[in-house]
Amino acid sequence: MPSINGQKILITGASSGIGAELAKQLGARGCQLALLARRQDLLEELAADVEKRGGKAHIYVCDVADKEAVHSCFTKADDELGGLDIVVLNAGVGKPTPANDNFSSDTFEWIFKINVFGVLYGIEAILPRFRKRGHGVIVPVSSLAAYRGLPGSTAYGGSKAAVTNMMEGMRVELADQNIQVVLVSPGFVKTPMTDKNKFDMPFLIPVEKACRKIIRGIEKRSREVQFPFPLFAILSMAKMIPNFLWDRMTGAAAPKSKSSSKTDSSTPSP
Ligand SMILES: NC(=O)c1ccc[n+]([C@@H]2O[C@H](COP(=O)([O-])OP(=O)(O)OC[C@H]3O[C@@H](n4cnc5c(N)ncnc54)[C@H](OP(=O)(O)O)[C@@H]3O)[C@@H](O)[C@H]2O)c1
């Protein structure tokens, strides 16, 4: 199993949550990191923390929904670090998108631009370089929410399902070029993203534990890193539940579509 110690790793969405914790744990293992996000102040604080732990950190202020910016930051990071080994495409956003009076394709576009196209822009930027070097690891962060449609979270779930499906196909194509895809599918992880949720989150796990699992999965070159196991098992089985039953099970928690309902509610979705 190849150790991750000392590797050159780019992380998008590094300013908070999973991305920030990954950076801290990888810093402690002597990694050289390229940290990308929009909030420069948080990246600067994180870079100082990474260096204290024994790693090296370069920061890049970048909006992953901006194709030009992603290309420019990825190529700059690849040059400055002297050839990246791993890219973690983790930046993501979520927001309830109930099909009520508030329904707007704009919200879907915004979520897909970050969660789906942000990943694709990153792959587009790094792939020629990985191919030229004959190796590389791509780590897209999807979600267990990709496994089955959930009422009220259709933009987020749809964006993650797109990532999961695309990466499943690309994994096979890229393996021939010695480029590995390690798809990450978390359940609920305690981060600023989930701190906003008002509903009970089953099997919520601390971010430190989630990141240990992700790092171990990268080292093992797992095809998919899914956790926590109980939610993964439940949602895997949910794929086989007939539609009529799924509708009944999720229906009770679904946001109401009456025009009087203007709340941005959704069913719990990791
Ligand atoms: N937490 C969970 O339970 C959970 C479960 C399943 C999957 N995930 C996935 O895990 C990933 C990380 O989530 P998290 O929980 O760590 O969320 P978080 O704490 O809200 O962090 C999200 C990160 O994404 C960055 N980001 C958002 N929009 C961006 C943009 N346009 N350009 C660049 N960076 C952007 C944010 O940085 P800036 O705002 O500074 O740009 C931030 O660093 C996401 O893809 C999420 O969907 C999370």
The ligand as an ORCA input file, in Angstrom:
! r2SCAN-3c Opt
* xyz 0 1
  N     -20.598     17.257      5.789
  C     -21.293     16.241      5.315
  O     -22.116     15.617      6.007
  C     -21.077     15.777      3.896
  C     -21.674     14.579      3.505
  C     -21.510     14.121      2.211
  C     -20.725     14.847      1.330
  N     -20.160     16.013      1.722
  C     -19.375     16.760      0.738
  O     -18.107     17.032      1.269
  C     -17.589     18.238      0.684
  C     -17.118     19.170      1.795
  O     -18.238     19.478      2.602
  P     -18.102     20.061      4.084
  O     -19.101     19.364      4.900
  O     -16.685     20.078      4.497
  O     -18.657     21.527      3.812
  P     -18.161     22.981      4.301
  O     -17.590     22.929      5.660
  O     -19.302     23.888      4.023
  O     -16.973     23.289      3.290
  C     -17.220     23.495      1.927
  C     -15.943     23.949      1.270
  O     -16.213     24.148     -0.120
  C     -15.699     25.417     -0.489
  N     -16.461     25.990     -1.582
  C     -17.804     26.177     -1.675
  N     -18.111     26.798     -2.815
  C     -16.947     27.008     -3.463
  C     -16.593     27.626     -4.700
  N     -17.518     28.155     -5.517
  N     -15.286     27.680     -5.055
  C     -14.343     27.159     -4.225
  N     -14.598     26.567     -3.064
  C     -15.883     26.498     -2.685
  C     -15.780     26.273      0.758
  O     -14.787     27.291      0.721
  P     -15.049     28.846      0.446
  O     -16.421     29.177      0.925
  O     -13.962     29.538      1.228
  O     -14.871     29.000     -1.013
  C     -15.427     25.263      1.834
  O     -14.035     25.190      1.986
  C     -18.729     18.814     -0.151
  O     -18.546     18.453     -1.514
  C     -19.957     18.120      0.404
  O     -21.014     18.027     -0.526
  C     -20.319     16.494      2.988
*
